[in-house]
Amino acid sequence: MSKTAYEHAVDTLFTQLPMFQRQGPAAYKADLSATRLVCHALGNPEKELRVVHVAGTNGKGTVCHMVAAALQQAGLKVGLFTSPHLVDFRERIRINGRCIPEDAVVAFVDRWQAAQGAWGTPSFFELTFGMALDHFTRESCDIVVLETGMGGRLDSTNVVPAPEVACVTNVGLDHQAFLGNDIRSIAKEKAGIFKDGVPVVLGPMRPEAQSEMLAAALRTSSEVHFARDVQDSARALLGDLASPVDQANASTAVSVLHALKAGAWSLSEAHIAEGVKRHRDISGQRGRWQRVDVEGKALVVLDGAHNLDGVRAITAALAMRVKERGGRLHVVWGTVGDKDPSEVMALLPADAAYRWCAADIPRAMAVDRVAAVRPELKGESHDTPVAALQAVLHEAQERDVVWVGGSLFVVGDVLRDAPSVIPGWPSDDGCVT
């Protein structure tokens, strides 16, 4: 079957550009020059937009979705740039929850190819970010919420001159090969998004990370807002049944929204409450504590947590759900091959049943290698994440809980493939209509 123009355009992006999502470290660039060249070719759209800029090790995507949803509830036209995508490339670029149209992607790729190298040699992320800025400018967004890809100081998104608010959700050990081997070094990189006089929001974080953030904020003369100051009210807003992901990030999102409100953005507490509570429905976020109920089957939780802090939080939350339901935990797990997963996998509960798999990307760690990391964890290996999930759902009891995790790519493969092979699985392309 011949490809559509959109499929051809996306294939072009995936195959002709260095892409960290698929290739890993070989695609990483440690400067902003290529991004600036793309922006210059596009007429510097980054200078025309009003922006909320969010960095962090964990939670930055959820905070971005919460903030964008609340701003949308206030009647604003809100651009949202996040990564990676789970199923469809267009998930990365949204306006009021709606993914960028396919024809807009095609038109942008055609423009880039027609330039015949005049835009330099951007990476996949650099060109995609340029596409987002161009789309948001053309559609006259009132405000844009940007999630950093990695770090902060040298991330492509850091070409924005002066955001309305800069936020760092937290700082943990991840991407040490690029950001530094300790918390202080990583914190300095993430604090690189702070700009002179721009308010700063700090999520809950380790003391040594916070000290680096405060030093950076002092250098930029930035007013600092602490998420901990609204933690109780944010949790009360969500209620006791909120997901652990939402509970961990709501106070940071609320603090960002309060900082915007203090900066003369018209936001009511009702807008904030509704946006934060209903952000998944409003913004289209998936893959973070996403519960999927298939009639007569075990509860499935999709969550791509993959570093120490994220996996520690998710395993604790899963243990509570398993206890509530009186069942057993099953885990569908895969990871990438360019990181040592041993520390993260040491957190996996010994009493769970495991199904090992590999996502459909070149970076994926081979299934036999994944299974060998902790051989004491008994499990079976499968060629694909959805095959592993099918096997679990056939075996598990209705009161059991199934966690699909280890990598957002594993989660993405399940979201892509499950509707066609698992009866009763809801169909959802991730783009709000």
VEXNU-142227 format. One line per 10 residues: for each residue x, y, z of C-alpha. Coordinates in nm, 4 decimals, always signed. Example, Ala and Ser with C-alpha at 12.3 -4.5 7.8 and 13.67 -1.06 7.14 Angstrom:
BEGIN
+1.2300/-0.4500/+0.7800 | +1.3670/-0.1060/+0.7140;
This chain:
BEGIN
+0.0000/+0.0000/+0.0000 | +0.1398/+0.3396/-0.0948 | +0.2169/+0.5901/+0.1784 | +0.0171/+0.9065/+0.2288 | +0.1914/+1.2413/+0.1957 | +0.1900/+1.2689/+0.5754 | +0.3422/+0.9236/+0.6264 | +0.6101/+1.0068/+0.3710 | +0.6872/+1.3384/+0.5469 | +0.7235/+1.1715/+0.8867;
+0.9417/+0.8969/+0.7390 | +1.1614/+1.1704/+0.5975 | +1.2028/+1.3270/+0.9421 | +1.2766/+0.9908/+1.1042 | +1.5237/+0.8675/+0.8437 | +1.7063/+1.1794/+0.7258 | +1.7709/+1.3469/+1.0616 | +1.9706/+1.2383/+1.3675 | +1.7091/+1.1340/+1.6248 | +1.7891/+1.0742/+1.9931;
+1.4582/+0.8944/+2.0461 | +1.5647/+0.6193/+1.8063 | +1.9442/+0.6397/+1.7956 | +2.0419/+0.7578/+2.1430 | +2.3612/+0.9551/+2.2225 | +2.4855/+0.9674/+1.8625 | +2.2063/+1.2132/+1.7799 | +2.2746/+1.4551/+2.0676 | +2.4074/+1.8069/+2.0000 | +2.5620/+2.0102/+2.2798;
+2.4971/+2.3627/+2.1516 | +2.2136/+2.5829/+2.0229 | +2.3655/+2.6961/+1.6944 | +2.1663/+2.4561/+1.4746 | +1.8409/+2.5511/+1.6472 | +1.9164/+2.9195/+1.6022 | +1.9825/+2.8639/+1.2311 | +1.6457/+2.6908/+1.1902 | +1.4727/+2.9720/+1.3781 | +1.6468/+3.2336/+1.1631;
+1.5290/+3.0547/+0.8472 | +1.1733/+3.0670/+0.9837 | +1.1852/+3.4384/+1.0660 | +1.2639/+3.3902/+1.4356 | +0.9189/+3.2876/+1.5590 | +1.0598/+3.2305/+1.9086 | +1.0718/+3.6105/+1.9478 | +0.6997/+3.6484/+1.8748 | +0.5630/+3.4030/+2.1320 | +0.4818/+3.4300/+2.5016;
+0.6081/+3.1167/+2.6690 | +0.6029/+2.9038/+2.9844 | +0.9264/+2.7033/+2.9942 | +0.9429/+2.3785/+3.1963 | +1.2440/+2.1582/+3.2705 | +1.2997/+1.8750/+3.5172 | +1.3962/+1.5102/+3.5484 | +1.0482/+1.3766/+3.6255 | +0.7034/+1.5278/+3.5860 | +0.7787/+1.8049/+3.3397;
+0.5451/+1.6612/+3.0776 | +0.2572/+1.6265/+3.3231 | +0.3147/+1.9780/+3.4576 | +0.3114/+2.1119/+3.1001 | -0.0178/+1.9373/+3.0255 | -0.1734/+2.0645/+3.3496 | -0.0641/+2.4230/+3.2885 | -0.1780/+2.4145/+2.9251 | -0.5181/+2.2715/+3.0220 | -0.5794/+2.5408/+3.2850;
-0.4809/+2.8174/+3.0439 | -0.7176/+2.6707/+2.7868 | -0.9970/+2.6692/+3.0461 | -0.9347/+3.0415/+3.0845 | -1.0275/+3.0877/+2.7181 | -0.6758/+3.1219/+2.5810 | -0.5372/+2.9688/+2.2638 | -0.2576/+2.7534/+2.4034 | +0.0288/+2.5892/+2.2187 | +0.1901/+2.2847/+2.3783;
+0.5233/+2.1296/+2.2794 | +0.6228/+1.8019/+2.4462 | +0.8307/+1.4922/+2.3736 | +0.8576/+1.2126/+2.2956 | +0.5435/+1.1135/+2.1103 | +0.3891/+0.7773/+2.1928 | +0.2115/+0.6797/+1.8703 | +0.1761/+0.9704/+1.6274 | +0.4455/+1.2305/+1.5645 | +0.1783/+1.5023/+1.5761;
+0.1309/+1.4489/+1.9531 | +0.4410/+1.6634/+2.0081 | +0.2739/+1.9794/+1.8770 | -0.0754/+2.0731/+1.9958 | -0.3004/+2.3759/+2.0152 | -0.5791/+2.3469/+2.2731 | -0.5213/+1.9731/+2.2774 | -0.5540/+1.9288/+1.9018 | -0.2515/+1.7824/+1.7268 | -0.0922/+1.9750/+1.4432;
-0.2786/+1.8846/+1.1198 | -0.1137/+1.6344/+0.8892 | -0.1102/+1.8817/+0.6004 | +0.0777/+2.1344/+0.8158 | +0.3485/+1.8744/+0.8818 | +0.3700/+1.7961/+0.5107 | +0.3938/+2.1643/+0.4163 | +0.6704/+2.2271/+0.6698 | +0.8790/+1.9291/+0.5569 | +0.8368/+2.0415/+0.1944;
+0.9632/+2.3898/+0.2870 | +1.2649/+2.2430/+0.4643 | +1.3540/+2.0178/+0.1720 | +1.3024/+2.2969/-0.0793 | +1.5538/+2.5109/+0.1130 | +1.8246/+2.2624/+0.0026 | +2.0428/+2.2949/+0.3080 | +1.9853/+2.6637/+0.3818 | +1.8505/+2.5656/+0.7245 | +2.1773/+2.3968/+0.8157;
+2.1920/+2.0358/+0.9365 | +1.9401/+2.0166/+1.2215 | +1.8624/+1.7092/+1.4296 | +1.5130/+1.5626/+1.4429 | +1.4411/+1.7488/+1.7689 | +1.5788/+2.0797/+1.6405 | +1.3694/+2.0718/+1.3237 | +1.0596/+1.9503/+1.5099 | +1.0946/+2.2355/+1.7571 | +1.1180/+2.4777/+1.4648;
+0.8002/+2.3250/+1.3226 | +0.6251/+2.3804/+1.6560 | +0.7306/+2.7447/+1.6808 | +0.6262/+2.8064/+1.3210 | +0.2856/+2.6423/+1.3785 | +0.2179/+2.8303/+1.7007 | +0.3081/+3.1620/+1.5378 | +0.0984/+3.1002/+1.2277 | -0.2000/+3.0068/+1.4451 | -0.1547/+3.3165/+1.6668;
-0.1360/+3.1334/+1.9989 | -0.1885/+3.3525/+2.3051 | +0.0668/+3.1547/+2.5042 | +0.2842/+2.8458/+2.4528 | +0.3962/+2.5835/+2.7049 | +0.7356/+2.4316/+2.6208 | +0.8791/+2.1143/+2.7703 | +1.2562/+2.0835/+2.7453 | +1.3845/+1.7740/+2.5726 | +1.6902/+1.7189/+2.7907;
+1.8599/+1.9342/+3.0513 | +1.7952/+2.3034/+2.9969 | +2.0947/+2.5241/+2.9241 | +2.1747/+2.3583/+2.5904 | +1.8277/+2.2288/+2.5080 | +1.6821/+2.3572/+2.1806 | +1.3857/+2.5113/+2.3634 | +1.6248/+2.7464/+2.5436 | +1.6440/+2.9779/+2.2422 | +1.3310/+3.1546/+2.3704;
+1.4425/+3.5010/+2.4865 | +1.2411/+3.5543/+2.8067 | +0.9514/+3.3282/+2.9092 | +0.6635/+3.4421/+3.1265 | +0.7660/+3.1807/+3.3873 | +1.0524/+2.9308/+3.4046 | +0.9923/+2.6106/+3.6005 | +1.2058/+2.3184/+3.7139 | +0.9964/+2.0316/+3.8470 | +1.2748/+1.8360/+4.0174;
+1.6276/+1.7082/+3.9646 | +1.7265/+1.3409/+3.9617 | +1.9943/+1.1226/+3.8114 | +1.9195/+1.0769/+3.4435 | +2.1152/+1.1425/+3.1229 | +2.4354/+1.1727/+3.3272 | +2.6480/+1.1281/+3.0150 | +2.5273/+1.4686/+2.8961 | +2.4237/+1.6617/+3.2074 | +2.6747/+1.5588/+3.4748;
+2.7360/+1.2758/+3.7187 | +2.5806/+1.4290/+4.0298 | +2.2693/+1.6174/+4.1345 | +2.4416/+1.9570/+4.1605 | +2.5828/+1.9353/+3.8072 | +2.2474/+1.8313/+3.6615 | +2.0710/+2.1077/+3.8567 | +2.3046/+2.3693/+3.7077 | +2.2166/+2.2498/+3.3569 | +1.8425/+2.2622/+3.4235;
+1.8685/+2.6059/+3.5857 | +2.0135/+2.7234/+3.2549 | +1.6568/+2.8064/+3.1417 | +1.6367/+3.0938/+3.3951 | +1.6375/+3.4386/+3.2342 | +1.6912/+3.7863/+3.3799 | +1.3908/+3.9027/+3.5804 | +1.1733/+3.6032/+3.4830 | +0.9806/+3.4417/+3.7738 | +1.1003/+3.0938/+3.8660;
+0.8948/+2.8032/+4.0023 | +1.0698/+2.5213/+4.1855 | +0.9013/+2.1869/+4.2335 | +0.9817/+1.9606/+4.5302 | +1.3473/+1.8612/+4.4989 | +1.6570/+1.7530/+4.6886 | +1.8239/+2.0219/+4.9036 | +2.1462/+2.0192/+4.7007 | +1.9477/+2.0724/+4.3800 | +1.7435/+2.3528/+4.5335;
+2.0571/+2.5338/+4.6512 | +2.1879/+2.5402/+4.2931 | +1.8512/+2.6648/+4.1692 | +1.8401/+2.9444/+4.4240 | +2.1942/+3.0510/+4.3345 | +2.0980/+3.0628/+3.9662 | +1.7787/+3.2584/+4.0432 | +1.9819/+3.5074/+4.2434 | +2.2103/+3.5636/+3.9450 | +1.9113/+3.6336/+3.7185;
+1.7288/+3.8445/+3.9801 | +1.4303/+3.6099/+3.9510 | +1.1471/+3.5943/+4.2015 | +1.1201/+3.2355/+4.3272 | +0.7928/+3.0500/+4.3865 | +0.8003/+2.7185/+4.5727 | +0.5559/+2.4413/+4.4834 | +0.5680/+2.3224/+4.8444 | +0.3832/+2.6401/+4.9485 | +0.0672/+2.5233/+4.7682;
+0.1100/+2.1489/+4.8195 | -0.1786/+2.1028/+5.0601 | -0.4276/+2.3058/+4.8569 | -0.3220/+2.1348/+4.5338 | -0.3745/+1.7902/+4.6812 | -0.7091/+1.8948/+4.8256 | -0.8076/+2.0174/+4.4818 | -0.7334/+1.6730/+4.3332 | -0.8955/+1.4628/+4.6056 | -0.7847/+1.1350/+4.7609;
-0.8456/+0.9281/+4.4479 | -0.6020/+1.1206/+4.2283 | -0.3207/+0.9303/+4.0617 | +0.0269/+0.9428/+4.2214 | +0.1566/+1.1152/+3.9097 | -0.0986/+1.3942/+3.9465 | -0.0365/+1.4272/+4.3202 | +0.3364/+1.4623/+4.2624 | +0.2990/+1.7341/+3.9990 | -0.0160/+1.9302/+4.0829;
+0.1522/+2.1656/+4.3307 | +0.4180/+2.2577/+4.0734 | +0.1570/+2.3238/+3.8056 | -0.0576/+2.5300/+4.0455 | +0.2471/+2.7319/+4.1464 | +0.3257/+2.8055/+3.7790 | -0.0338/+2.9152/+3.7229 | -0.0281/+3.1389/+4.0307 | +0.2935/+3.2982/+3.9042 | +0.1214/+3.3666/+3.5709;
-0.1789/+3.5082/+3.7535 | +0.0502/+3.7394/+3.9495 | +0.1942/+3.8499/+3.6163 | -0.1461/+3.9800/+3.5011 | -0.2665/+3.6730/+3.3122 | -0.6399/+3.6386/+3.3631 | -0.6819/+3.3091/+3.5469 | -0.9423/+3.2193/+3.8072 | -0.9049/+2.9504/+4.0725 | -1.1867/+2.7666/+3.8950;
-0.9847/+2.7626/+3.5708 | -0.6840/+2.6303/+3.7604 | -0.8814/+2.3621/+3.9433 | -1.0606/+2.2371/+3.6332 | -0.7488/+2.2372/+3.4180 | -0.5325/+2.0533/+3.6686 | -0.7966/+1.7930/+3.7550 | -0.9061/+1.7258/+3.3960 | -0.5800/+1.7848/+3.2137 | -0.5761/+1.4435/+3.0437;
-0.9172/+1.4973/+2.8851 | -0.8417/+1.8576/+2.7951 | -0.4837/+1.8245/+2.6692 | -0.4693/+1.4617/+2.5530 | -0.1861/+1.3365/+2.7742 | -0.1326/+0.9601/+2.7763 | +0.1250/+0.7147/+2.9076 | +0.1525/+0.8543/+3.2603 | -0.0460/+0.6517/+3.5138 | -0.2960/+0.5839/+3.2386;
-0.5520/+0.3293/+3.3572 | -0.7117/+0.1072/+3.0956 | -1.0133/-0.1012/+3.1907 | -1.0915/-0.3964/+2.9654 | -1.4106/-0.5717/+3.0717 | -1.3422/-0.8928/+3.2596 | -0.9647/-0.8408/+3.2596 | -0.7029/-0.7176/+3.5045 | -0.6546/-0.3422/+3.5475 | -0.3818/-0.2172/+3.3123;
-0.1677/+0.0830/+3.4117 | +0.0466/+0.2403/+3.1409 | +0.3330/+0.4449/+3.2797 | +0.6696/+0.5008/+3.1158 | +0.8656/+0.5849/+3.4335 | +1.2237/+0.4778/+3.3664 | +1.4601/+0.6443/+3.6140 | +1.5181/+0.5896/+3.9851 | +1.2822/+0.8540/+4.1222 | +1.0051/+0.7741/+3.8753;
+1.0163/+0.3970/+3.9207 | +1.0363/+0.4293/+4.2982 | +0.7182/+0.6387/+4.3024 | +0.5288/+0.4165/+4.0594 | +0.6147/+0.0896/+4.2323 | +0.4935/+0.2333/+4.5644 | +0.1665/+0.3440/+4.4058 | +0.1193/+0.0096/+4.2332 | +0.1695/-0.1744/+4.5606 | -0.1206/+0.0244/+4.7068;
-0.3467/-0.0566/+4.4114 | -0.2618/-0.4271/+4.4314 | -0.3412/-0.4308/+4.8028 | -0.6724/-0.2509/+4.7461 | -0.7781/-0.5001/+4.4796 | -0.6480/-0.8078/+4.6607 | -0.4674/-0.9384/+4.3534 | -0.1162/-0.9716/+4.2160 | +0.1119/-0.7407/+4.0199 | +0.2178/-0.8339/+3.6663;
+0.4812/-0.6262/+3.4857 | +0.5393/-0.5872/+3.1114 | +0.8878/-0.4385/+3.0932 | +1.1361/-0.3246/+2.8306 | +1.4121/-0.0660/+2.8283 | +1.6671/+0.1068/+2.6049 | +2.0085/-0.0350/+2.5363 | +2.2226/+0.2767/+2.5779 | +2.1721/+0.2993/+2.9560 | +2.2617/+0.0596/+3.2357;
+1.9206/-0.0409/+3.3771 | +2.0518/-0.2365/+3.6752 | +1.9883/+0.0317/+3.9406 | +1.6377/+0.1016/+3.8161 | +1.5493/-0.2657/+3.7832 | +1.6764/-0.3257/+4.1364 | +1.3616/-0.1383/+4.2462 | +1.1251/-0.3830/+4.0748 | +0.9290/-0.5906/+4.3275 | +1.0447/-0.9502/+4.3604;
+0.6926/-1.0861/+4.4097 | +0.5565/-0.9662/+4.0727 | +0.5232/-1.1772/+3.7583 | +0.7281/-1.0486/+3.4634 | +0.6973/-1.0411/+3.0862 | +1.0086/-0.9051/+2.9156 | +0.9900/-0.7332/+2.5759 | +1.1609/-0.4855/+2.3432 | +1.0038/-0.1767/+2.1883 | +1.0048/-0.1214/+1.8149;
+1.3021/+0.1173/+1.8051 | +1.6739/+0.0672/+1.7283 | +1.7646/+0.1817/+2.0833 | +1.5682/-0.0993/+2.2476 | +1.7634/-0.3434/+2.4611 | +1.7323/-0.7000/+2.3331 | +1.4836/-0.9080/+2.5283 | +1.7395/-1.1633/+2.6444 | +1.9590/-0.8860/+2.7837 | +1.6654/-0.7314/+2.9700;
+1.5760/-1.0657/+3.1268 | +1.9383/-1.1198/+3.2317 | +1.9671/-0.7962/+3.4319 | +1.7910/-0.9520/+3.7320 | +1.7695/-1.3249/+3.6623 | +1.6035/-1.3850/+3.9979 | +1.2928/-1.2099/+3.8639 | +1.1034/-1.4942/+3.7040 | +0.9353/-1.4146/+3.3757 | +0.8839/-1.4940/+3.0104;
+1.0151/-1.3144/+2.7036 | +0.8103/-1.1873/+2.4092 | +0.8969/-1.0316/+2.0761 | +0.6756/-0.7248/+2.1208 | +0.5169/-0.5313/+2.4087 | +0.1635/-0.6048/+2.2879 | +0.2366/-0.9775/+2.2661 | +0.3598/-0.9642/+2.6254 | +0.0450/-0.7799/+2.7326 | -0.1785/-1.0274/+2.5510;
-0.0131/-1.3136/+2.7374 | -0.0540/-1.1378/+3.0724 | -0.4209/-1.0584/+3.0189 | -0.4859/-1.4206/+2.9249 | -0.3224/-1.5386/+3.2479 | -0.4056/-1.2668/+3.5033 | -0.7122/-1.2576/+3.7251 | -0.9585/-0.9683/+3.7080 | -0.8483/-0.8411/+4.0496 | -0.4830/-0.8252/+3.9390;
-0.2909/-0.5165/+3.8225 | -0.0718/-0.5044/+3.5118 | +0.1961/-0.2378/+3.4775 | +0.3283/-0.1684/+3.1292 | +0.6510/+0.0261/+3.1759 | +1.0275/+0.0568/+3.1677 | +1.0173/+0.2930/+2.8717 | +0.7738/+0.5309/+2.7075 | +0.8495/+0.3454/+2.3855 | +0.7091/+0.0236/+2.5330;
+0.3972/+0.2162/+2.6352 | +0.3725/+0.3728/+2.2907 | +0.3896/+0.0356/+2.1171 | +0.1034/-0.0927/+2.3341 | -0.1092/+0.2149/+2.2641 | -0.0444/+0.1724/+1.8923 | -0.1044/-0.2027/+1.8666 | -0.3463/-0.3025/+2.1442 | -0.6707/-0.1685/+1.9878 | -0.6353/-0.4054/+1.6918;
-0.5472/-0.7240/+1.8850 | -0.7006/-0.6986/+2.2338 | -1.0822/-0.7145/+2.2343 | -1.2374/-0.4323/+2.4332 | -0.9255/-0.2129/+2.4294 | -1.0339/+0.1501/+2.3764 | -0.9247/+0.3189/+2.0560 | -0.7643/+0.6595/+2.1091 | -0.5199/+0.8356/+1.8791 | -0.4161/+1.0774/+2.1520;
-0.5331/+1.3909/+1.9705 | -0.8232/+1.5819/+2.1236 | -1.1036/+1.6396/+1.8739;
